[in-house]
């Protein structure tokens, strides 16, 4: 029974990393679409590459946090992994999504009008 639990446990970092990476890429695509950045086909290739990199990064972070903090209690390890995922996703959205090197005539400061003001980028 313990071996089956460990095998399923290794899928959690992959699933959680994939979900957060997908949400991050979806937000970046929305920002680029709203601010008319680039073109659709080139953006799709870049976002696919970014998705794979962010997924690998987040899965590694989840795996490391669960491995090292899981001995102290899984609820603290899950909380730390979720906080790290939110921080990484926010950083990636601010870094990749809001391009300072690509001035947008549509979006003031390269931030779309629908972006919540309480979340800085």
Order of alpha helices (4+ residues) and beta strands (2+ residues): alpha-alpha-alpha
